[in-house]
């Protein structure tokens, strides 16, 4: 918001009215950061006034160095603050999905700015099921507040038929993050009649024998069971 202004001086630190141009470079700060705007500006009466100069990078401390060929440089230390959040990205995908049981690996998402740099601010994120079997739902706490720009879910899981699902992580006005996950069958919770007995005559076996199936709480057939 305040642009840097530098000038040329002689060996006795007196201002001089001549000088060619000065180039600004980042000499300390986060990897992958860069200056924006015009980095090389010509002097006018020994004064160089930058315009549109800024830093793209994560929040933190930086050093800008101002150079001209053969001259002692000038430096400035400056602290960059977070840019506005524009999107949510996944840090850790959910894993270990079994119906009606919390994921064994809980999802972690975070806020980033438009240049994909992590930021330390952010409100809360809500997880929703956006693809999967009708009647399915998430279990656990679906809206979680960010801490340092990071949202760590706890107890999240899916109740529904085994199959493929998509979880979407949203915050107001931001680009969402999504994850595809395959839901497995949960633990047996009930026995259901698959085939009812029929043809009942005293002292004779039913002509149609009863068949029972173990199911989990979402009515998935469970392959294991006792007797």
Backbone torsions as a table, in degrees:
resi	resn	phi	psi	omega
1	UNK	NA	-29.4	168.7
2	UNK	-111.6	118.1	-176.5
3	UNK	-81.0	145.8	179.2
4	UNK	-71.8	145.1	174.1
5	UNK	-128.8	128.1	178.3
6	UNK	-126.5	165.0	179.2
7	UNK	-147.8	166.6	178.4
8	UNK	-90.4	140.3	174.5
9	UNK	-134.5	162.1	176.4
10	UNK	-90.7	-175.1	-175.5
11	UNK	-63.8	-18.7	179.9
12	UNK	-101.6	14.4	177.7
13	UNK	66.7	25.2	172.4
14	UNK	-90.3	137.6	177.0
15	UNK	-64.1	142.0	175.6
16	UNK	-123.5	157.1	-173.9
17	UNK	-97.3	6.5	178.4
18	UNK	-116.0	167.8	-179.6
19	UNK	149.0	150.9	-176.4
20	UNK	-90.9	-95.3	-177.5
21	UNK	-138.4	162.9	-179.8
22	UNK	-127.2	139.1	178.0
23	UNK	-113.4	131.8	176.3
24	UNK	-96.0	135.2	175.9
25	UNK	-137.2	154.0	172.4
26	UNK	-86.0	121.1	-178.8
27	UNK	-113.7	-4.4	173.9
28	UNK	-156.3	141.3	179.6
29	UNK	149.2	-168.8	-175.6
30	UNK	-73.3	143.3	177.1
31	UNK	-59.6	141.8	178.0
32	UNK	86.3	-3.2	179.0
33	UNK	-81.6	162.9	179.6
34	UNK	-157.3	162.6	173.1
35	UNK	-85.1	146.0	171.7
36	UNK	-111.6	162.3	-179.8
37	UNK	89.4	-170.6	-180.0
38	UNK	-83.5	118.3	-173.9
39	UNK	-93.9	-18.0	177.2
40	UNK	-117.7	120.3	-174.1
41	UNK	-129.7	137.8	179.4
42	UNK	-77.1	148.6	178.4
43	UNK	-79.8	146.6	171.5
44	UNK	-122.4	110.1	-176.3
45	UNK	55.3	40.7	176.8
46	UNK	82.7	0.7	-177.5
47	UNK	-113.9	134.4	178.0
48	UNK	-115.7	117.3	-179.2
49	UNK	-112.5	115.7	-179.7
50	UNK	-79.1	157.8	-178.8
51	UNK	-143.4	128.2	177.9
52	UNK	74.8	11.7	-178.2
53	UNK	-75.3	141.2	177.7
54	UNK	-165.2	-178.7	-178.4
55	UNK	-124.3	132.4	169.7
56	UNK	-105.1	119.7	-178.7
57	UNK	170.2	173.7	177.9
58	UNK	-69.7	159.4	177.4
59	UNK	-57.1	142.9	179.3
60	UNK	155.2	-171.6	-177.4
61	UNK	-96.3	136.6	-177.0
62	UNK	-133.4	160.4	172.3
63	UNK	-126.6	127.9	174.4
64	UNK	-103.6	132.5	177.6
65	UNK	-115.3	133.4	-178.9
66	UNK	-108.1	121.2	-172.6
67	UNK	-127.0	150.1	168.3
68	UNK	-142.9	144.6	-172.8
69	UNK	-51.8	124.5	173.7
70	UNK	79.0	2.7	-176.3
71	UNK	-111.5	153.7	172.6
72	UNK	-63.4	135.8	-174.1
73	UNK	-82.6	163.4	169.0
74	UNK	-113.4	145.1	178.8
75	UNK	-129.7	156.0	173.8
76	UNK	-141.4	131.0	172.1
77	UNK	-90.4	136.7	-178.5
78	UNK	-146.3	145.5	179.7
79	UNK	-103.8	125.7	177.9
80	UNK	-94.1	131.8	176.2
81	UNK	-98.3	167.4	-177.8
82	UNK	-60.9	140.2	168.2
83	UNK	-79.0	174.1	179.2
84	UNK	-70.3	143.7	175.5
85	UNK	-68.3	138.0	176.5
86	UNK	-124.1	-15.9	-175.4
87	UNK	-156.6	164.7	174.1
88	UNK	-112.8	135.8	177.4
89	UNK	-127.3	153.8	-179.8
90	UNK	-85.0	129.7	174.1
91	UNK	-95.4	-46.4	178.8
92	UNK	-132.8	125.0	177.2
93	UNK	-77.1	146.7	172.1
94	UNK	-64.3	146.8	177.6
95	UNK	-149.7	165.1	-179.9
96	UNK	70.5	54.1	-175.5
97	UNK	-92.0	113.4	176.0
98	UNK	-128.5	136.2	-175.1
99	UNK	-54.0	131.4	174.7
100	UNK	70.7	10.6	178.9
101	UNK	-125.8	141.6	179.3
102	UNK	-60.1	143.2	176.2
103	UNK	-54.0	139.9	177.7
104	UNK	-71.0	-30.9	170.2
105	UNK	-114.2	115.9	-177.0
106	UNK	-81.6	145.3	-179.9
107	UNK	-71.4	145.8	174.7
108	UNK	-129.0	128.8	177.6
109	UNK	-127.5	166.0	179.3
110	UNK	-147.8	165.5	178.7
111	UNK	-91.1	140.9	174.8
112	UNK	-134.9	160.4	176.2
113	UNK	-89.7	-174.8	-174.6
114	UNK	-65.4	-20.3	-179.4
115	UNK	-100.1	15.2	177.4
116	UNK	66.7	26.0	172.3
117	UNK	-92.3	138.8	177.1
118	UNK	-64.9	141.3	174.5
119	UNK	-122.1	156.3	-173.5
120	UNK	-96.1	5.8	179.0
121	UNK	-114.9	166.9	-179.7
122	UNK	151.1	150.1	-176.3
123	UNK	-90.4	-95.9	-178.8
124	UNK	-139.1	162.3	-179.3
125	UNK	-126.9	140.0	178.8
126	UNK	-114.4	130.7	176.9
127	UNK	-95.1	134.3	176.2
128	UNK	-136.9	153.3	172.2
129	UNK	-85.6	120.5	-178.8
130	UNK	-112.8	-5.3	174.0
131	UNK	-155.4	141.7	-179.4
132	UNK	147.9	-170.1	-175.5
133	UNK	-72.7	142.2	177.4
134	UNK	-58.9	141.9	178.3
135	UNK	85.7	-4.1	178.6
136	UNK	-79.2	162.2	179.5
137	UNK	-156.2	160.9	173.2
138	UNK	-84.4	147.1	171.5
139	UNK	-112.4	162.0	-179.4
140	UNK	89.5	-171.7	-179.3
141	UNK	-82.9	118.5	-173.4
142	UNK	-94.4	-17.9	177.4
143	UNK	-117.7	120.1	-173.8
144	UNK	-129.4	136.4	179.6
145	UNK	-76.7	148.2	178.5
146	UNK	-79.7	145.9	171.8
147	UNK	-124.5	113.0	-176.7
148	UNK	61.7	31.7	179.9
149	UNK	83.8	0.1	-177.1
150	UNK	-113.8	137.2	178.5
151	UNK	-117.0	117.3	-179.7
152	UNK	-112.0	116.6	180.0
153	UNK	-80.2	158.4	-179.0
154	UNK	-144.6	128.2	177.9
155	UNK	76.6	10.0	-178.3
156	UNK	-75.7	141.9	178.5
157	UNK	-165.8	-177.6	-178.9
158	UNK	-126.1	135.3	169.2
159	UNK	-109.4	120.8	-179.4
160	UNK	169.5	178.5	176.8
161	UNK	-63.3	148.7	176.1
162	UNK	-58.6	142.3	179.6
163	UNK	153.3	-165.9	-175.3
164	UNK	-95.2	137.4	-178.1
165	UNK	-134.2	161.3	171.8
166	UNK	-127.5	127.4	174.8
167	UNK	-103.4	132.9	177.6
168	UNK	-115.6	133.8	-179.2
169	UNK	-108.0	121.3	-171.9
170	UNK	-127.3	150.8	167.7
171	UNK	-143.6	146.6	-172.0
172	UNK	-53.5	124.0	173.6
173	UNK	80.3	2.0	-175.7
174	UNK	-110.6	153.9	173.1
175	UNK	-64.5	135.3	-173.3
176	UNK	-84.0	163.7	169.1
177	UNK	-112.9	145.0	179.5
178	UNK	-129.2	155.3	173.9
179	UNK	-142.2	132.5	172.1
180	UNK	-91.0	138.4	-178.7
181	UNK	-148.1	144.8	179.0
182	UNK	-101.2	126.1	-178.3
183	UNK	-92.0	130.4	176.8
184	UNK	-96.5	173.5	-179.2
185	UNK	-74.9	139.7	179.2
186	UNK	-85.2	-174.3	178.7
187	UNK	-72.3	148.2	178.6
188	UNK	-63.1	132.8	177.6
189	UNK	-124.1	-10.2	-175.7
190	UNK	-159.5	164.1	173.8
191	UNK	-116.4	133.5	179.7
192	UNK	-126.4	152.5	176.6
193	UNK	-77.2	118.7	172.7
194	UNK	-88.0	-41.3	176.8
195	UNK	-134.5	125.3	177.4
196	UNK	-80.1	147.0	174.3
197	UNK	-63.8	146.1	178.1
198	UNK	-149.8	165.7	-179.8
199	UNK	70.5	53.7	-175.0
200	UNK	-90.9	113.6	175.3
201	UNK	-126.3	136.6	-176.2
202	UNK	-53.7	130.9	175.5
203	UNK	69.3	12.0	178.5
204	UNK	-126.0	140.8	179.3
205	UNK	-60.7	144.1	176.3
206	UNK	-53.8	139.9	176.7
207	UNK	-71.2	-30.7	171.2
208	UNK	-114.7	115.5	-176.6
209	UNK	-82.2	144.8	179.0
210	UNK	-68.6	142.3	175.0
211	UNK	-124.8	129.5	-179.0
212	UNK	-117.6	150.3	-178.3
213	UNK	-129.4	137.8	171.7
214	UNK	-80.8	134.6	178.1
215	UNK	-133.2	156.3	173.1
216	UNK	-89.2	-173.3	-174.2
217	UNK	-69.0	-17.0	178.8
218	UNK	-100.9	14.3	178.8
219	UNK	71.2	17.6	171.5
220	UNK	-75.1	139.4	176.0
221	UNK	-71.8	129.4	-179.2
222	UNK	-98.0	127.0	-174.6
223	UNK	-73.0	-19.8	-179.8
224	UNK	-110.3	153.8	179.0
225	UNK	177.7	163.1	-177.5
226	UNK	-91.9	-119.8	-177.2
227	UNK	-138.4	NA	NA
